[in-house]
């Protein structure tokens, strides 16, 4: 959801954006996963972002990356799960409200300029 929030902040209001997620179905919580993905799609629709997803039925994907239509591929060593858990019951904690104060796990990202 953080990626969708960031995309919403940086795109112009009149622009449309689309995100296509390919992931593996959660073996233990598939219904909850689908419900959460649907909620993301519904939240994004009002911000001019089309969010769709597909499950890799072969369950063979492992690499985590983002490919943009601006000729960039971003390789993420631990996916988008870079934030540490928050204590959501603390109303006065800035890291619960502002991403720039949210503690992160150590991770690496590689940016590759692609030619299409």
C-alpha positions as CSV (number, residue, x, y, z in Angstrom):
1,X,0.0,0.0,0.0
2,X,2.9,2.3,0.6
3,X,3.9,2.1,-3.0
4,X,0.4,3.0,-4.1
5,X,0.4,6.0,-1.7
6,X,3.7,7.2,-3.1
7,X,2.4,6.8,-6.7
8,X,-0.7,8.8,-5.8
9,X,1.4,11.6,-4.4
10,X,3.8,11.9,-7.3
11,X,1.5,11.6,-10.3
12,X,-0.6,14.5,-11.6
13,X,-4.3,14.4,-10.6
14,X,-5.3,14.3,-14.3
15,X,-2.9,11.4,-15.1
16,X,-4.0,7.8,-15.0
17,X,-1.6,5.1,-13.7
18,X,-1.7,1.4,-13.7
19,X,0.0,-1.2,-11.6
20,X,0.0,-4.9,-12.4
21,X,1.1,-7.2,-9.5
22,X,2.1,-10.8,-10.2
23,X,2.4,-12.7,-6.9
24,X,2.0,-16.2,-5.4
25,X,-1.3,-17.1,-3.7
26,X,-0.9,-17.4,0.1
27,X,-1.3,-21.1,0.9
28,X,-2.7,-20.4,4.4
29,X,-4.7,-17.2,3.9
30,X,-5.7,-17.0,0.3
31,X,-9.2,-15.6,0.9
32,X,-7.7,-12.8,3.1
33,X,-5.1,-12.1,0.5
34,X,-7.7,-11.7,-2.3
35,X,-9.8,-9.5,0.0
36,X,-6.8,-7.3,0.8
37,X,-5.8,-7.0,-2.9
38,X,-9.4,-6.1,-3.8
39,X,-9.4,-3.4,-1.1
40,X,-6.2,-2.0,-2.5
41,X,-7.8,-1.9,-6.0
42,X,-10.8,-0.1,-4.7
43,X,-8.7,2.5,-2.8
44,X,-6.6,3.2,-5.8
45,X,-9.5,3.6,-8.2
46,X,-10.5,6.9,-6.6
47,X,-6.9,8.2,-7.0
48,X,-6.7,7.5,-10.7
49,X,-4.7,4.3,-10.3
50,X,-5.8,1.0,-11.8
51,X,-4.5,-1.8,-9.6
52,X,-4.8,-5.4,-10.9
53,X,-3.2,-8.6,-9.8
54,X,-2.6,-12.1,-11.0
55,X,-1.4,-15.2,-9.2
56,X,1.5,-17.1,-10.7
57,X,-0.2,-20.5,-11.0
58,X,3.2,-22.3,-11.4
59,X,4.3,-20.7,-8.1
60,X,7.8,-20.4,-9.6
61,X,8.4,-16.6,-9.2
62,X,10.9,-15.6,-6.6
63,X,12.6,-12.5,-7.9
64,X,11.1,-9.2,-6.7
65,X,11.2,-6.3,-9.2
66,X,9.3,-3.4,-10.6
67,X,9.2,-2.6,-14.3
68,X,8.1,0.9,-15.3
69,X,6.9,2.2,-18.6
70,X,9.6,4.8,-18.3
71,X,12.3,2.2,-19.2
72,X,13.4,1.3,-15.6
73,X,13.6,-2.0,-13.9
74,X,14.0,-1.9,-10.1
75,X,15.3,-5.0,-8.4
76,X,14.3,-5.4,-4.8
77,X,16.2,-7.9,-2.7
78,X,13.4,-8.3,-0.1
79,X,10.5,-7.1,-2.1
80,X,8.5,-4.1,-0.8
81,X,8.5,-5.5,2.8
82,X,11.2,-3.1,3.9
83,X,9.4,-1.6,6.9
84,X,9.7,-2.8,10.5
85,X,6.4,-3.5,12.3
86,X,4.7,-0.5,13.9
87,X,3.0,-0.3,17.3
88,X,-0.4,0.9,15.9
89,X,-1.9,1.4,19.3
90,X,0.4,4.4,20.0
91,X,-1.7,7.3,18.7
92,X,1.1,9.8,19.2
93,X,3.9,8.0,17.4
94,X,4.9,9.8,14.2
95,X,6.2,6.7,12.5
96,X,2.6,5.4,12.5
97,X,1.5,8.4,10.5
98,X,4.5,9.6,8.4
99,X,6.5,7.2,6.2
100,X,9.7,9.2,6.6
101,X,9.7,8.3,10.3
102,X,8.9,4.6,9.8
103,X,11.9,2.4,10.7
104,X,13.2,0.2,7.9
105,X,14.9,-3.1,7.6
106,X,18.2,-3.1,5.8
107,X,17.7,-3.8,2.1
108,X,19.2,-3.2,-1.4
109,X,17.6,-1.9,-4.6
110,X,19.3,-2.0,-8.0
111,X,18.1,0.4,-10.7
112,X,18.6,-0.7,-14.3
113,X,17.9,1.5,-17.3
114,X,16.2,-0.6,-20.0
115,X,15.7,-0.1,-23.7
116,X,12.4,-1.2,-25.1
